[in-house]
């Protein structure tokens, strides 16, 4: 789809010049810092140099003091503790951190992950019933779930079991679980809303280590697991998340966890690691277990210290990931066929598609692909032979997905999630009603302007400066991710100096000329796109391409348009 170029606002010249001088950085970097909201050198320094020493006291998060007291009591009294988690990467990483910590502290700890197909996400009556039968705990710690599980908390209490919740999902005043012995959720307080469950669990362990230190335990050993959960959960890389991921990527290079080493090996990732290694290599393999089978296998991988077992499990997860990719391609193809026949971008603000036997483990990935391609809030559902369906939704900028689903709640069996992503349950017979209601509810919250995808540019750079020196400068802004995107740069008045070459029948290799100098560039998946009349305005990122031990700067084109001389 054609995107609207959104140019950066004109920066405060005095501010950017002051930041550049005081920090000793190029002015274009000062412009990027200013656009990210930094107005003083001290603020910018904390961003450019995130340190563990800058972490704030964990007790500032609501519920942590109460959780620490209850959990330490359970460990000292040798109560049976069950960690009840989620089947995604954040859930598995969080369970691993807390399980390893509590076992090191001498706790009697078991882990439980519900079955995606039969028990669904989070605390459910069926999941809780099986958990109580299999682990017989006196304390259940719900990790990455539980905030809105009032009925399940009552179910546990009736069974003589207390509940501690460690979660980051949006609280619902009508269903929040006030009877929990402790409810830790940053969204119940004024800050730390950006944390995922891995970050929350790390903060909890920090607080417990302060209150009752475990001899010989170094919390820094867990930072690679925190980074894995944080990046994979696509939470904002701001505040302490930035510190966690920066330090965690370093720790990943010297990880003490046998399972992570095996996973890094089978995925082909190599140091130095960056968020893409987690997002595209480690995360999908951990997720594959819960999508096609039981996430317990991924948990066992991260908990084992046996090299042979880790190698075996990692190989199996790699195989499951390939199977997941096959299933995903099949469902994506069918979904795209449905969209081609039923969706009109001129009339429809939303996409809601569902089908019998679409695998419920991949509907979230398919929803992401469809939403990204068509720039529409998207719901994708899979239904079983009884007509029971589970689905995932993905949103677009400016549309709070959970609020929209709330306006459809009488049609749904269950729903929950965030502004940009959510899960839902629905009977197949109500799919048509949901499609209509979701469309009308979305129309109430956004305009036609919001349905036009935007290309938000960060700064102008002379294309000839997109070199290895720029890469070193750009590295100071990393790690990149949600809310701290890699700079999207633009150059104007660029001309092609030769005919573009097609690579692998789908990519374009271009030789561009700017300020009298030539730069090679790659434009992925653009072989079928018609190039506009030159000269061009070019939007691009600059990436590090390592080949035979040498680092080179690669200009990766995002969009091209005819240049008018003036950018507006």
Buried (B, 14 or more C-beta within 10 A) or exposed (E): EEBEBEBBEEBEEEBBEBBBEBBEBBBBBBBBBBBBEBEEBEBBEBBBEBEEEEBEEBBBBBBBBBBBBBBBEBBEEEBBBBBBBBBBBBBBBBBBBBBBBBBEBEBBBBBBBBBBBEBBBBBBEEBBBBBBEEBEBBBBBBBBBBBBBBEBBEBBBEBEBBBBBBBBBBBEEEEBBEEBBBBBBBBBBEEBBBBBBBBBBBBBBBBBBEEEEBEEBEBEBBBBBBBBBBBBBBBBBBBBBBBBBBBBBBBBEEBEBBBBBBBBBBBEBEEEBBBBBBBEBBBBBBBBBBBBBBBBBBBBBBBBEEEEBBBBBBEBBBEBBEEBBEBBEBBBEBBBEBBEEEBEEEEBBBBBBBBEEBBBBBBBBBBBBBBEBBBBBBBBBBBBEEEBBBBBBBBBEBBBBBBBBBBBEEBBBBBBBBBBBBBBBBBBEBBEBBBEBBBBBBEEBBEEEBBEBBBBBBBBBBBBBBBEEBBEBBEEBBBBBBBBBBBBBBBBBBEBEEEBEEEEEEBBEBBBBBEEEEBEBBBEEBBEEEBEEBBBBBBBBBBBBEEEEEEEBBBBBBBBBEBEEEBE
